[in-house]
């Protein structure tokens, strides 16, 4: 006979009891470097826009535009700095979990029995910081369901192999 007993909320495992591994410290440097490059592009884009539209000579508009961009740049820097300690990943018996978020918390868990494919990558800037990332895919989508950045390439390789072996065990 089929049974489906109720589980009380108190019986559920506590998420805060998960032992998360932190991302590499270089990932925060990578994020800051990426942020600086984007900030320069934003400032150059604003300057070009103001020059092309002829608004560059209007002090009020120019100062307002640059002030907003600089405010955005500072806010993004604070989010990178404050948010980094809240990022981490955990490999457990039945799933892989990634958490992020200082202002907006996000926790993604993907059970191994749902994973179809896992890939490891290393972008141009990531190589410069000796970092890599993995992406975990489940059925029914082109984009990854879980992405873990800020890993050492050798750790990313080991993690990819571990997950791949979990997939093979299931088959």
N, C-alpha and C positions, 0 to 999 in steps of 0.2 A: 504494500500500500504506500502511495506517495505521501510524504509528509513535508511540510514547509514551516517549521516552527519559527516563531518570532524571536528576534534577538534584541535585547534591550540596548540602549545607547551606552550604558555603562560597561557592557561586555566588549564593545568594539576596541581595537587597539588604538592607543593614543598616537597621533601623528608626531607630536613633539618628542616622543620617545625614540624616533628613528635616528640612528647615528649617521648623520650626513657627512660626507667627505667634502672639504672645501675645494673650490677651484684654485688653480695656481695663482700666486700673487702677480705673476707677469700678466695675467689676464686683465687685471685692473689697469696696469700700465698700457696694455694694448688698447683698452677702452679709452683711456685718456688720450693716447696718441691719435686714435681714430676720431675722437671728439675734437681735438685741436685742428686736424685737417679739415673736418667738416665746418668748423667755426670759421676758418680762413675762407673757405668756399662761400659760406653765407655772407661774410663781410664783403668779399669781392663781388658777389652777385648783387648785393644791395648797392654797392658803389656803382657798378655798371648800370643797374636799373636807374639810379638817380641821375647819372650822367646822360643816359640816352633820353630820358623823359624831360631833361632840363630842370629837374627839381633839386639838383645838387647845390645850386646857388641859394636855395631857400633854406636858411639856417634852421628854422623851426622844424620843417619836414625832415631834413637831414639828421638833426639831433634826435628827433623822435624815432626815426627808423633805426639809427644806430643804437639808441638806448634800448629799444625793444629787442634787437638782436643780441646785444650784450647781456641783457637780463635773461634771455632764453639760454645763452651760452653758460652763464653762471648757474642757472637752475639745473641744466643738464649735468654740469660738473658736480654739483652737490648730490644729485641722484646717483651718479656713478660712484662717488666716494662713499656715500652713506649706504647705498644698496649692495655693495660688494660683499660685505660680511654675511648677508642673508642668502647668498647663492650657494648651492651645494647639491650633491647627488648621492644616492644610496643604491647599492645593489643588494637586493634581498633574495631570499630563496625563490620567490615566485614572481618578482617584478623588479623593474628599474624605475627609480623615482628621481625627479629633479625639482628643486624648489628655488624660487627667486622672489624678490619683493621686499622693499622697505616701506613704500607707501601703499602699493597694491601687491598683496601676497598672491603667489601662484604656486600650486603644487600639482605636478603631473606625474601620475604613475601609469606605467604600461606593463601589464602582465606578460610574461614571456610567451604564454600560449597564444597571445594575440599578435605577436610580432611576426611580420612577413619578411622583413629585410632590415639590415643595419649597414650603414656606410660610415666611413671615416674620411675626413677631409682636412685639408690644411691650405688656407688661402695665402696669398702673397704676403700680407702683413703678419699673419699668424706665424709664418715661417721665420720672419725676422725676430719674433718673440719666443720662438721654439714652442709653439702651441699648436694644438689641433682640436678638432671637434668630432663628435659622432652624432649621427642622425638615426633615429629609430622610426621605422615605418610599419604601420598596421595596414590591413586590407582596406581598400576603398578610397585611396587618395593619392595625389601626386606629391603632396608636401609631407614633410615629416611630422609625426605626431609628438615627437620628443627630440629635442636637440640639447646636447650637453657641450657647451663651449669651454674653453680655458683648461684643456687637459694637456699634459705632456704627450708628445707623439707616441712614446712607448706605452704609456698608460691607455691612450685611446686605442692603440692596436690590441692590447691585452683585453680591454673591455669589449671591443668588437668581436674578438675571437671567443670570448666567454659567452656573449649573447648568441653568436652564431652556433656555438655548440649546444646551447639551450634549445635553439630552434631545431637542430638536428636530432636531439634526444626525443623531441616531441613527435617527429615523423616516423 
